[in-house]
């Protein structure tokens, strides 16, 4: 079963639509988003292989974030 996260901004549309096969990676990704929101920090993550995300905190706070 795949799990995922989708971040949608009212102006910019879908910013991230990421699926994870590994539940540990999914949990770590959610933890980084949570730390960004609670700590007033930009969201930046690089998986070391192919994905690099950087979203300014202000844009992240204006976005709708949901998991599936």
PQR file of N, CA, C, O and H, with PARSE charges and radii, in Angstrom:
ATOM      1  N   UNK A   1       0.831  -1.183   0.000 -0.4000 1.5000
ATOM      2  CA  UNK A   1       0.000   0.000   0.000 -0.0000 2.0000
ATOM      3  C   UNK A   1       0.876   1.248   0.000  0.5500 1.7000
ATOM      4  O   UNK A   1       1.782   1.386   0.822 -0.5500 1.4000
ATOM      5  N   UNK A   2       0.596   2.138  -0.919 -0.4000 1.5000
ATOM      6  CA  UNK A   2       1.350   3.386  -0.985 -0.0000 2.0000
ATOM      7  C   UNK A   2       0.650   4.454  -0.148  0.5500 1.7000
ATOM      8  O   UNK A   2      -0.578   4.514  -0.077 -0.5500 1.4000
ATOM      9  H   UNK A   2      -0.140   2.026  -1.586  0.4000 1.0000
ATOM     10  N   UNK A   3       1.458   5.281   0.472 -0.4000 1.5000
ATOM     11  CA  UNK A   3       0.947   6.437   1.185 -0.0000 2.0000
ATOM     12  C   UNK A   3       1.552   7.669   0.534  0.5500 1.7000
ATOM     13  O   UNK A   3       2.591   7.587  -0.121 -0.5500 1.4000
ATOM     14  H   UNK A   3       2.455   5.232   0.414  0.4000 1.0000
ATOM     15  N   UNK A   4       0.905   8.799   0.713 -0.4000 1.5000
ATOM     16  CA  UNK A   4       1.416   9.995   0.075 -0.0000 2.0000
ATOM     17  C   UNK A   4       0.994  11.261   0.779  0.5500 1.7000
ATOM     18  O   UNK A   4       0.224  11.243   1.739 -0.5500 1.4000
ATOM     19  H   UNK A   4       0.060   8.865   1.245  0.4000 1.0000
ATOM     20  N   UNK A   5       1.515  12.353   0.278 -0.4000 1.5000
ATOM     21  CA  UNK A   5       1.203  13.674   0.800 -0.0000 2.0000
ATOM     22  C   UNK A   5       1.017  14.617  -0.383  0.5500 1.7000
ATOM     23  O   UNK A   5       1.711  14.520  -1.396 -0.5500 1.4000
ATOM     24  H   UNK A   5       2.140  12.368  -0.502  0.4000 1.0000
ATOM     25  N   UNK A   6       0.077  15.519  -0.230 -0.4000 1.5000
ATOM     26  CA  UNK A   6      -0.175  16.509  -1.264 -0.0000 2.0000
ATOM     27  C   UNK A   6      -0.236  17.882  -0.597  0.5500 1.7000
ATOM     28  O   UNK A   6      -0.945  18.077   0.390 -0.5500 1.4000
ATOM     29  H   UNK A   6      -0.487  15.599   0.593  0.4000 1.0000
ATOM     30  N   UNK A   7       0.516  18.822  -1.153 -0.4000 1.5000
ATOM     31  CA  UNK A   7       0.532  20.201  -0.661 -0.0000 2.0000
ATOM     32  C   UNK A   7       0.045  21.082  -1.801  0.5500 1.7000
ATOM     33  O   UNK A   7       0.635  21.111  -2.881 -0.5500 1.4000
ATOM     34  H   UNK A   7       1.092  18.664  -1.955  0.4000 1.0000
ATOM     35  N   UNK A   8      -1.048  21.804  -1.539 -0.4000 1.5000
ATOM     36  CA  UNK A   8      -1.659  22.643  -2.569 -0.0000 2.0000
ATOM     37  C   UNK A   8      -1.762  24.078  -2.063  0.5500 1.7000
ATOM     38  O   UNK A   8      -2.279  24.330  -0.974 -0.5500 1.4000
ATOM     39  H   UNK A   8      -1.527  21.781  -0.662  0.4000 1.0000
ATOM     40  N   UNK A   9      -1.268  25.003  -2.861 -0.4000 1.5000
ATOM     41  CA  UNK A   9      -1.304  26.428  -2.540 -0.0000 2.0000
ATOM     42  C   UNK A   9      -2.419  27.068  -3.359  0.5500 1.7000
ATOM     43  O   UNK A   9      -2.596  26.703  -4.521 -0.5500 1.4000
ATOM     44  H   UNK A   9      -0.849  24.798  -3.746  0.4000 1.0000
ATOM     45  N   UNK A  10      -3.185  28.021  -2.792 -0.4000 1.5000
ATOM     46  CA  UNK A  10      -4.294  28.623  -3.529 -0.0000 2.0000
ATOM     47  C   UNK A  10      -3.865  29.376  -4.791  0.5500 1.7000
ATOM     48  O   UNK A  10      -4.636  29.443  -5.748 -0.5500 1.4000
ATOM     49  H   UNK A  10      -3.042  28.318  -1.848  0.4000 1.0000
ATOM     50  N   UNK A  11      -2.678  29.932  -4.816 -0.4000 1.5000
ATOM     51  CA  UNK A  11      -2.200  30.673  -5.984 -0.0000 2.0000
ATOM     52  C   UNK A  11      -1.366  29.802  -6.911  0.5500 1.7000
ATOM     53  O   UNK A  11      -1.542  29.849  -8.128 -0.5500 1.4000
ATOM     54  H   UNK A  11      -2.051  29.877  -4.039  0.4000 1.0000
ATOM     55  N   UNK A  12      -0.461  29.008  -6.351 -0.4000 1.5000
ATOM     56  CA  UNK A  12       0.506  28.253  -7.142 -0.0000 2.0000
ATOM     57  C   UNK A  12       0.048  26.843  -7.508  0.5500 1.7000
ATOM     58  O   UNK A  12       0.718  26.167  -8.289 -0.5500 1.4000
ATOM     59  H   UNK A  12      -0.317  28.969  -5.362  0.4000 1.0000
ATOM     60  N   UNK A  13      -1.055  26.397  -6.975 -0.4000 1.5000
ATOM     61  CA  UNK A  13      -1.558  25.058  -7.273 -0.0000 2.0000
ATOM     62  C   UNK A  13      -0.826  23.989  -6.491  0.5500 1.7000
ATOM     63  O   UNK A  13      -0.343  24.236  -5.386 -0.5500 1.4000
ATOM     64  H   UNK A  13      -1.599  26.946  -6.341  0.4000 1.0000
ATOM     65  N   UNK A  14      -0.746  22.806  -7.063 -0.4000 1.5000
ATOM     66  CA  UNK A  14      -0.097  21.675  -6.390 -0.0000 2.0000
ATOM     67  C   UNK A  14       1.412  21.910  -6.357  0.5500 1.7000
ATOM     68  O   UNK A  14       2.062  22.032  -7.395 -0.5500 1.4000
ATOM     69  H   UNK A  14      -1.139  22.606  -7.961  0.4000 1.0000
ATOM     70  N   UNK A  15       1.946  21.968  -5.151 -0.4000 1.5000
ATOM     71  CA  UNK A  15       3.380  22.182  -4.970 -0.0000 2.0000
ATOM     72  C   UNK A  15       4.088  20.831  -4.862  0.5500 1.7000
ATOM     73  O   UNK A  15       5.125  20.615  -5.491 -0.5500 1.4000
ATOM     74  H   UNK A  15       1.418  21.869  -4.307  0.4000 1.0000
ATOM     75  N   UNK A  16       3.529  19.937  -4.071 -0.4000 1.5000
ATOM     76  CA  UNK A  16       4.092  18.598  -3.896 -0.0000 2.0000
ATOM     77  C   UNK A  16       2.960  17.581  -3.935  0.5500 1.7000
ATOM     78  O   UNK A  16       1.925  17.754  -3.292 -0.5500 1.4000
ATOM     79  H   UNK A  16       2.687  20.113  -3.560  0.4000 1.0000
ATOM     80  N   UNK A  17       3.176  16.529  -4.692 -0.4000 1.5000
ATOM     81  CA  UNK A  17       2.303  15.355  -4.672 -0.0000 2.0000
ATOM     82  C   UNK A  17       3.241  14.160  -4.682  0.5500 1.7000
ATOM     83  O   UNK A  17       3.624  13.662  -5.741 -0.5500 1.4000
ATOM     84  H   UNK A  17       4.017  16.389  -5.214  0.4000 1.0000
ATOM     85  N   UNK A  18       3.602  13.712  -3.502 -0.4000 1.5000
ATOM     86  CA  UNK A  18       4.658  12.710  -3.335 -0.0000 2.0000
ATOM     87  C   UNK A  18       4.078  11.426  -2.744  0.5500 1.7000
ATOM     88  O   UNK A  18       3.333  11.466  -1.764 -0.5500 1.4000
ATOM     89  H   UNK A  18       3.291  14.116  -2.642  0.4000 1.0000
ATOM     90  N   UNK A  19       4.421  10.296  -3.342 -0.4000 1.5000
ATOM     91  CA  UNK A  19       4.023   8.992  -2.818 -0.0000 2.0000
ATOM     92  C   UNK A  19       5.237   8.268  -2.252  0.5500 1.7000
ATOM     93  O   UNK A  19       6.360   8.426  -2.731 -0.5500 1.4000
ATOM     94  H   UNK A  19       5.025  10.263  -4.138  0.4000 1.0000
ATOM     95  N   UNK A  20       4.982   7.470  -1.220 -0.4000 1.5000
ATOM     96  CA  UNK A  20       6.048   6.730  -0.548 -0.0000 2.0000
ATOM     97  C   UNK A  20       5.667   5.260  -0.454  0.5500 1.7000
ATOM     98  O   UNK A  20       4.533   4.926  -0.110 -0.5500 1.4000
ATOM     99  H   UNK A  20       4.070   7.342  -0.831  0.4000 1.0000
ATOM    100  N   UNK A  21       6.608   4.395  -0.756 -0.4000 1.5000
ATOM    101  CA  UNK A  21       6.421   2.955  -0.572 -0.0000 2.0000
ATOM    102  C   UNK A  21       6.825   2.547   0.840  0.5500 1.7000
ATOM    103  O   UNK A  21       6.303   1.582   1.398 -0.5500 1.4000
ATOM    104  H   UNK A  21       7.529   4.667  -1.035  0.4000 1.0000
ATOM    105  N   UNK A  22       7.756   3.294   1.398 -0.4000 1.5000
ATOM    106  CA  UNK A  22       8.303   3.002   2.720 -0.0000 2.0000
ATOM    107  C   UNK A  22       7.647   3.910   3.758  0.5500 1.7000
ATOM    108  O   UNK A  22       7.688   5.134   3.629 -0.5500 1.4000
ATOM    109  H   UNK A  22       8.180   4.078   0.945  0.4000 1.0000
ATOM    110  N   UNK A  23       7.047   3.316   4.780 -0.4000 1.5000
ATOM    111  CA  UNK A  23       6.354   4.107   5.809 -0.0000 2.0000
ATOM    112  C   UNK A  23       7.317   4.947   6.644  0.5500 1.7000
ATOM    113  O   UNK A  23       6.937   5.998   7.160 -0.5500 1.4000
ATOM    114  H   UNK A  23       7.013   2.322   4.885  0.4000 1.0000
ATOM    115  N   UNK A  24       8.555   4.490   6.778 -0.4000 1.5000
ATOM    116  CA  UNK A  24       9.548   5.261   7.534 -0.0000 2.0000
ATOM    117  C   UNK A  24       9.889   6.550   6.815  0.5500 1.7000
ATOM    118  O   UNK A  24       9.983   7.599   7.452 -0.5500 1.4000
ATOM    119  H   UNK A  24       8.864   3.636   6.359  0.4000 1.0000
ATOM    120  N   UNK A  25      10.079   6.502   5.499 -0.4000 1.5000
ATOM    121  CA  UNK A  25      10.346   7.718   4.724 -0.0000 2.0000
ATOM    122  C   UNK A  25       9.168   8.678   4.801  0.5500 1.7000
ATOM    123  O   UNK A  25       9.352   9.889   4.928 -0.5500 1.4000
ATOM    124  H   UNK A  25      10.002   5.650   4.981  0.4000 1.0000
ATOM    125  N   UNK A  26       7.963   8.138   4.724 -0.4000 1.5000
ATOM    126  CA  UNK A  26       6.752   8.956   4.820 -0.0000 2.0000
ATOM    127  C   UNK A  26       6.704   9.673   6.163  0.5500 1.7000
ATOM    128  O   UNK A  26       6.433  10.873   6.217 -0.5500 1.4000
ATOM    129  H   UNK A  26       7.813   7.155   4.621  0.4000 1.0000
ATOM    130  N   UNK A  27       6.964   8.950   7.242 -0.4000 1.5000
ATOM    131  CA  UNK A  27       6.941   9.548   8.576 -0.0000 2.0000
ATOM    132  C   UNK A  27       8.012  10.629   8.719  0.5500 1.7000
ATOM    133  O   UNK A  27       7.746  11.683   9.296 -0.5500 1.4000
ATOM    134  H   UNK A  27       7.184   7.976   7.198  0.4000 1.0000
ATOM    135  N   UNK A  28       9.204  10.388   8.209 -0.4000 1.5000
ATOM    136  CA  UNK A  28      10.268  11.389   8.284 -0.0000 2.0000
ATOM    137  C   UNK A  28       9.900  12.648   7.488  0.5500 1.7000
ATOM    138  O   UNK A  28      10.160  13.766   7.932 -0.5500 1.4000
ATOM    139  H   UNK A  28       9.421   9.532   7.741  0.4000 1.0000
ATOM    140  N   UNK A  29       9.296  12.455   6.315 -0.4000 1.5000
ATOM    141  CA  UNK A  29       8.871  13.581   5.487 -0.0000 2.0000
ATOM    142  C   UNK A  29       7.834  14.423   6.237  0.5500 1.7000
ATOM    143  O   UNK A  29       7.911  15.651   6.238 -0.5500 1.4000
ATOM    144  H   UNK A  29       9.084  11.547   5.955  0.4000 1.0000
ATOM    145  N   UNK A  30       6.866  13.756   6.873 -0.4000 1.5000
ATOM    146  CA  UNK A  30       5.856  14.471   7.660 -0.0000 2.0000
ATOM    147  C   UNK A  30       6.472  15.200   8.851  0.5500 1.7000
ATOM    148  O   UNK A  30       6.063  16.312   9.183 -0.5500 1.4000
ATOM    149  H   UNK A  30       6.803  12.758   6.872  0.4000 1.0000
ATOM    150  N   UNK A  31       7.448  14.575   9.487 -0.4000 1.5000
ATOM    151  CA  UNK A  31       8.126  15.218  10.619 -0.0000 2.0000
ATOM    152  C   UNK A  31       8.840  16.497  10.190  0.5500 1.7000
ATOM    153  O   UNK A  31       8.812  17.493  10.914 -0.5500 1.4000
ATOM    154  H   UNK A  31       7.780  13.671   9.217  0.4000 1.0000
ATOM    155  N   UNK A  32       9.476  16.479   9.029 -0.4000 1.5000
ATOM    156  CA  UNK A  32      10.170  17.669   8.532 -0.0000 2.0000
ATOM    157  C   UNK A  32       9.161  18.776   8.214  0.5500 1.7000
ATOM    158  O   UNK A  32       9.417  19.945   8.502 -0.5500 1.4000
ATOM    159  H   UNK A  32       9.499  15.670   8.442  0.4000 1.0000
ATOM    160  N   UNK A  33       8.032  18.422   7.631 -0.4000 1.5000
ATOM    161  CA  UNK A  33       6.990  19.421   7.360 -0.0000 2.0000
ATOM    162  C   UNK A  33       6.473  20.005   8.671  0.5500 1.7000
ATOM    163  O   UNK A  33       6.310  21.219   8.790 -0.5500 1.4000
ATOM    164  H   UNK A  33       7.824  17.473   7.397  0.4000 1.0000
ATOM    165  N   UNK A  34       6.219  19.149   9.646 -0.4000 1.5000
ATOM    166  CA  UNK A  34       5.738  19.608  10.950 -0.0000 2.0000
ATOM    167  C   UNK A  34       6.746  20.535  11.620  0.5500 1.7000
ATOM    168  O   UNK A  34       6.361  21.562  12.178 -0.5500 1.4000
ATOM    169  H   UNK A  34       6.352  18.163   9.549  0.4000 1.0000
ATOM    170  N   UNK A  35       8.019  20.189  11.574 -0.4000 1.5000
ATOM    171  CA  UNK A  35       9.049  21.054  12.154 -0.0000 2.0000
ATOM    172  C   UNK A  35       9.106  22.409  11.451  0.5500 1.7000
ATOM    173  O   UNK A  35       9.324  23.437  12.092 -0.5500 1.4000
ATOM    174  H   UNK A  35       8.332  19.355  11.121  0.4000 1.0000
ATOM    175  N   UNK A  36       8.912  22.405  10.149 -0.4000 1.5000
ATOM    176  CA  UNK A  36       8.923  23.653   9.387 -0.0000 2.0000
ATOM    177  C   UNK A  36       7.767  24.546   9.795  0.5500 1.7000
ATOM    178  O   UNK A  36       7.938  25.751   9.982 -0.5500 1.4000
ATOM    179  H   UNK A  36       8.735  21.569   9.628  0.4000 1.0000
ATOM    180  N   UNK A  37       6.593  23.955   9.932 -0.4000 1.5000
ATOM    181  CA  UNK A  37       5.412  24.735  10.296 -0.0000 2.0000
ATOM    182  C   UNK A  37       5.479  25.261  11.727  0.5500 1.7000
ATOM    183  O   UNK A  37       5.141  26.417  11.980 -0.5500 1.4000
ATOM    184  H   UNK A  37       6.454  22.976   9.781  0.4000 1.0000
ATOM    185  N   UNK A  38       5.906  24.427  12.650 -0.4000 1.5000
ATOM    186  CA  UNK A  38       5.930  24.809  14.061 -0.0000 2.0000
ATOM    187  C   UNK A  38       7.117  25.697  14.412  0.5500 1.7000
ATOM    188  O   UNK A  38       7.035  26.500  15.342 -0.5500 1.4000
ATOM    189  H   UNK A  38       6.180  23.488  12.445  0.4000 1.0000
ATOM    190  N   UNK A  39       8.220  25.561  13.678 -0.4000 1.5000
ATOM    191  CA  UNK A  39       9.431  26.305  13.999 -0.0000 2.0000
ATOM    192  C   UNK A  39       9.665  27.529  13.147  0.5500 1.7000
ATOM    193  O   UNK A  39      10.724  28.150  13.233 -0.5500 1.4000
ATOM    194  H   UNK A  39       8.286  24.909  12.923  0.4000 1.0000
ATOM    195  N   UNK A  40       8.676  27.895  12.309 -0.4000 1.5000
ATOM    196  CA  UNK A  40       8.809  29.049  11.404 -0.0000 2.0000
ATOM    197  C   UNK A  40      10.090  28.963  10.568  0.5500 1.7000
ATOM    198  O   UNK A  40      10.836  29.934  10.445 -0.5500 1.4000
ATOM    199  H   UNK A  40       7.815  27.391  12.239  0.4000 1.0000
ATOM    200  N   UNK A  41      10.324  27.789  10.002 -0.4000 1.5000
ATOM    201  CA  UNK A  41      11.484  27.567   9.128 -0.0000 2.0000
ATOM    202  C   UNK A  41      10.996  27.194   7.732  0.5500 1.7000
ATOM    203  O   UNK A  41       9.895  26.669   7.565 -0.5500 1.4000
ATOM    204  H   UNK A  41       9.718  27.000  10.101  0.4000 1.0000
ATOM    205  N   UNK A  42      11.826  27.470   6.741 -0.4000 1.5000
ATOM    206  CA  UNK A  42      11.520  27.019   5.386 -0.0000 2.0000
ATOM    207  C   UNK A  42      11.580  25.498   5.340  0.5500 1.7000
ATOM    208  O   UNK A  42      12.349  24.874   6.070 -0.5500 1.4000
ATOM    209  H   UNK A  42      12.721  27.896   6.877  0.4000 1.0000
ATOM    210  N   UNK A  43      10.770  24.916   4.485 -0.4000 1.5000
ATOM    211  CA  UNK A  43      10.774  23.473   4.288 -0.0000 2.0000
ATOM    212  C   UNK A  43      11.789  23.130   3.217  0.5500 1.7000
ATOM    213  O   UNK A  43      11.612  23.496   2.055 -0.5500 1.4000
ATOM    214  H   UNK A  43      10.145  25.423   3.891  0.4000 1.0000
ATOM    215  N   UNK A  44      12.845  22.437   3.590 -0.4000 1.5000
ATOM    216  CA  UNK A  44      13.889  22.027   2.656 -0.0000 2.0000
ATOM    217  C   UNK A  44      14.240  20.571   2.928  0.5500 1.7000
ATOM    218  O   UNK A  44      14.534  20.190   4.061 -0.5500 1.4000
ATOM    219  H   UNK A  44      12.989  22.140   4.534  0.4000 1.0000
ATOM    220  N   UNK A  45      14.204  19.765   1.875 -0.4000 1.5000
ATOM    221  CA  UNK A  45      14.563  18.356   2.026 -0.0000 2.0000
ATOM    222  C   UNK A  45      15.154  17.863   0.713  0.5500 1.7000
ATOM    223  O   UNK A  45      14.686  18.213  -0.371 -0.5500 1.4000
ATOM    224  H   UNK A  45      13.966  20.075   0.954  0.4000 1.0000
ATOM    225  N   UNK A  46      16.187  17.048   0.834 -0.4000 1.5000
ATOM    226  CA  UNK A  46      16.806  16.400  -0.321 -0.0000 2.0000
ATOM    227  C   UNK A  46      16.999  14.942   0.046  0.5500 1.7000
ATOM    228  O   UNK A  46      17.589  14.640   1.083 -0.5500 1.4000
ATOM    229  H   UNK A  46      16.567  16.764   1.714  0.4000 1.0000
ATOM    230  N   UNK A  47      16.514  14.036  -0.783 -0.4000 1.5000
ATOM    231  CA  UNK A  47      16.573  12.612  -0.450 -0.0000 2.0000
ATOM    232  C   UNK A  47      17.893  11.953  -0.843  0.5500 1.7000
ATOM    233  O   UNK A  47      18.068  10.757  -0.609 -0.5500 1.4000
ATOM    234  H   UNK A  47      16.035  14.281  -1.625  0.4000 1.0000
ATOM    235  N   UNK A  48      18.809  12.689  -1.423 -0.4000 1.5000
ATOM    236  CA  UNK A  48      20.100  12.137  -1.785 -0.0000 2.0000
ATOM    237  C   UNK A  48      20.122  11.425  -3.116  0.5500 1.7000
ATOM    238  O   UNK A  48      21.175  10.965  -3.557 -0.5500 1.4000
ATOM    239  H   UNK A  48      18.666  13.661  -1.613  0.4000 1.0000
ATOM    240  N   UNK A  49      18.972  11.327  -3.766 -0.4000 1.5000
ATOM    241  CA  UNK A  49      18.897  10.606  -5.037 -0.0000 2.0000
ATOM    242  C   UNK A  49      18.298  11.479  -6.133  0.5500 1.7000
ATOM    243  O   UNK A  49      18.970  11.806  -7.111 -0.5500 1.4000
ATOM    244  H   UNK A  49      18.116  11.702  -3.408  0.4000 1.0000
ATOM    245  N   UNK A  50      17.026  11.855  -5.967 -0.4000 1.5000
ATOM    246  CA  UNK A  50      16.363  12.556  -7.069 -0.0000 2.0000
ATOM    247  C   UNK A  50      15.490  13.721  -6.652  0.5500 1.7000
ATOM    248  O   UNK A  50      15.259  14.613  -7.468 -0.5500 1.4000
ATOM    249  H   UNK A  50      16.480  11.589  -5.173  0.4000 1.0000
ATOM    250  N   UNK A  51      14.990  13.762  -5.423 -0.4000 1.5000
ATOM    251  CA  UNK A  51      14.038  14.797  -5.033 -0.0000 2.0000
ATOM    252  C   UNK A  51      14.684  15.865  -4.162  0.5500 1.7000
ATOM    253  O   UNK A  51      15.346  15.567  -3.168 -0.5500 1.4000
ATOM    254  H   UNK A  51      15.177  13.037  -4.760  0.4000 1.0000
ATOM    255  N   UNK A  52      14.475  17.110  -4.557 -0.4000 1.5000
ATOM    256  CA  UNK A  52      14.918  18.268  -3.793 -0.0000 2.0000
ATOM    257  C   UNK A  52      13.734  19.209  -3.687  0.5500 1.7000
ATOM    258  O   UNK A  52      13.189  19.648  -4.700 -0.5500 1.4000
ATOM    259  H   UNK A  52      13.937  17.352  -5.364  0.4000 1.0000
ATOM    260  N   UNK A  53      13.334  19.522  -2.453 -0.4000 1.5000
ATOM    261  CA  UNK A  53      12.217  20.428  -2.220 -0.0000 2.0000
ATOM    262  C   UNK A  53      12.680  21.584  -1.349  0.5500 1.7000
ATOM    263  O   UNK A  53      13.396  21.390  -0.366 -0.5500 1.4000
ATOM    264  H   UNK A  53      13.777  19.166  -1.630  0.4000 1.0000
ATOM    265  N   UNK A  54      12.269  22.776  -1.717 -0.4000 1.5000
ATOM    266  CA  UNK A  54      12.479  23.956  -0.873 -0.0000 2.0000
ATOM    267  C   UNK A  54      11.242  24.829  -1.019  0.5500 1.7000
ATOM    268  O   UNK A  54      10.955  25.341  -2.101 -0.5500 1.4000
ATOM    269  H   UNK A  54      11.688  22.934  -2.515  0.4000 1.0000
ATOM    270  N   UNK A  55      10.516  24.993   0.073 -0.4000 1.5000
ATOM    271  CA  UNK A  55       9.309  25.815   0.075 -0.0000 2.0000
ATOM    272  C   UNK A  55       9.449  26.825   1.209  0.5500 1.7000
ATOM    273  O   UNK A  55       9.624  26.433   2.363 -0.5500 1.4000
ATOM    274  H   UNK A  55      10.749  24.577   0.952  0.4000 1.0000
ATOM    275  N   UNK A  56       9.374  28.118   0.900 -0.4000 1.5000
ATOM    276  CA  UNK A  56       9.427  29.123   1.963 -0.0000 2.0000
ATOM    277  C   UNK A  56       8.290  28.916   2.967  0.5500 1.7000
ATOM    278  O   UNK A  56       7.190  28.508   2.593 -0.5500 1.4000
ATOM    279  H   UNK A  56       9.231  28.436  -0.038  0.4000 1.0000
ATOM    280  N   UNK A  57       8.559  29.195   4.220 -0.4000 1.5000
ATOM    281  CA  UNK A  57       7.600  28.955   5.293 -0.0000 2.0000
ATOM    282  C   UNK A  57       6.274  29.669   5.066  0.5500 1.7000
ATOM    283  O   UNK A  57       5.216  29.103   5.341 -0.5500 1.4000
ATOM    284  H   UNK A  57       9.453  29.527   4.524  0.4000 1.0000
ATOM    285  N   UNK A  58       6.313  30.886   4.575 -0.4000 1.5000
ATOM    286  CA  UNK A  58       5.087  31.651   4.354 -0.0000 2.0000
ATOM    287  C   UNK A  58       4.173  30.941   3.346  0.5500 1.7000
ATOM    288  O   UNK A  58       2.959  30.895   3.544 -0.5500 1.4000
ATOM    289  H   UNK A  58       7.173  31.346   4.351  0.4000 1.0000
ATOM    290  N   UNK A  59       4.734  30.398   2.292 -0.4000 1.5000
ATOM    291  CA  UNK A  59       3.951  29.678   1.280 -0.0000 2.0000
ATOM    292  C   UNK A  59       3.432  28.367   1.860  0.5500 1.7000
ATOM    293  O   UNK A  59       2.294  27.981   1.593 -0.5500 1.4000
ATOM    294  H   UNK A  59       5.720  30.436   2.132  0.4000 1.0000
ATOM    295  N   UNK A  60       4.247  27.684   2.645 -0.4000 1.5000
ATOM    296  CA  UNK A  60       3.823  26.433   3.260 -0.0000 2.0000
ATOM    297  C   UNK A  60       2.647  26.657   4.206  0.5500 1.7000
ATOM    298  O   UNK A  60       1.711  25.858   4.230 -0.5500 1.4000
ATOM    299  H   UNK A  60       5.172  27.998   2.863  0.4000 1.0000
ATOM    300  N   UNK A  61       2.687  27.727   4.976 -0.4000 1.5000
ATOM    301  CA  UNK A  61       1.607  28.027   5.914 -0.0000 2.0000
ATOM    302  C   UNK A  61       0.300  28.394   5.212  0.5500 1.7000
ATOM    303  O   UNK A  61      -0.774  28.201   5.782 -0.5500 1.4000
ATOM    304  H   UNK A  61       3.447  28.377   4.956  0.4000 1.0000
ATOM    305  N   UNK A  62       0.369  28.909   4.008 -0.4000 1.5000
ATOM    306  CA  UNK A  62      -0.829  29.265   3.258 -0.0000 2.0000
ATOM    307  C   UNK A  62      -1.411  28.072   2.503  0.5500 1.7000
ATOM    308  O   UNK A  62      -2.496  28.171   1.930 -0.5500 1.4000
ATOM    309  H   UNK A  62       1.242  29.065   3.545  0.4000 1.0000
ATOM    310  N   UNK A  63      -0.711  26.969   2.497 -0.4000 1.5000
ATOM    311  CA  UNK A  63      -1.098  25.805   1.698 -0.0000 2.0000
ATOM    312  C   UNK A  63      -2.012  24.858   2.477  0.5500 1.7000
ATOM    313  O   UNK A  63      -2.057  24.865   3.708 -0.5500 1.4000
ATOM    314  H   UNK A  63       0.171  26.889   2.962  0.4000 1.0000
ATOM    315  N   UNK A  64      -2.732  24.049   1.711 -0.4000 1.5000
ATOM    316  CA  UNK A  64      -3.513  22.955   2.265 -0.0000 2.0000
ATOM    317  C   UNK A  64      -2.653  21.707   2.160  0.5500 1.7000
ATOM    318  O   UNK A  64      -2.144  21.385   1.087 -0.5500 1.4000
ATOM    319  H   UNK A  64      -2.695  24.043   0.711  0.4000 1.0000
ATOM    320  N   UNK A  65      -2.492  21.007   3.271 -0.4000 1.5000
ATOM    321  CA  UNK A  65      -1.641  19.830   3.328 -0.0000 2.0000
ATOM    322  C   UNK A  65      -2.496  18.645   3.762  0.5500 1.7000
ATOM    323  O   UNK A  65      -3.149  18.693   4.804 -0.5500 1.4000
ATOM    324  H   UNK A  65      -2.906  21.269   4.143  0.4000 1.0000
ATOM    325  N   UNK A  66      -2.490  17.585   2.961 -0.4000 1.5000
ATOM    326  CA  UNK A  66      -3.207  16.387   3.380 -0.0000 2.0000
ATOM    327  C   UNK A  66      -2.462  15.142   2.936  0.5500 1.7000
ATOM    328  O   UNK A  66      -1.688  15.155   1.979 -0.5500 1.4000
ATOM    329  H   UNK A  66      -1.959  17.546   2.115  0.4000 1.0000
ATOM    330  N   UNK A  67      -2.725  14.057   3.672 -0.4000 1.5000
ATOM    331  CA  UNK A  67      -2.107  12.776   3.365 -0.0000 2.0000
ATOM    332  C   UNK A  67      -3.161  11.826   2.821  0.5500 1.7000
ATOM    333  O   UNK A  67      -4.359  11.993   3.049 -0.5500 1.4000
ATOM    334  H   UNK A  67      -3.354  14.046   4.450  0.4000 1.0000
ATOM    335  N   UNK A  68      -2.685  10.837   2.103 -0.4000 1.5000
ATOM    336  CA  UNK A  68      -3.592   9.822   1.549 -0.0000 2.0000
ATOM    337  C   UNK A  68      -2.927   8.462   1.560  0.5500 1.7000
ATOM    338  O   UNK A  68      -3.530   7.477   1.134 -0.5500 1.4000
ATOM    339  H   UNK A  68      -1.712  10.701   1.917  0.4000 1.0000
TER
END
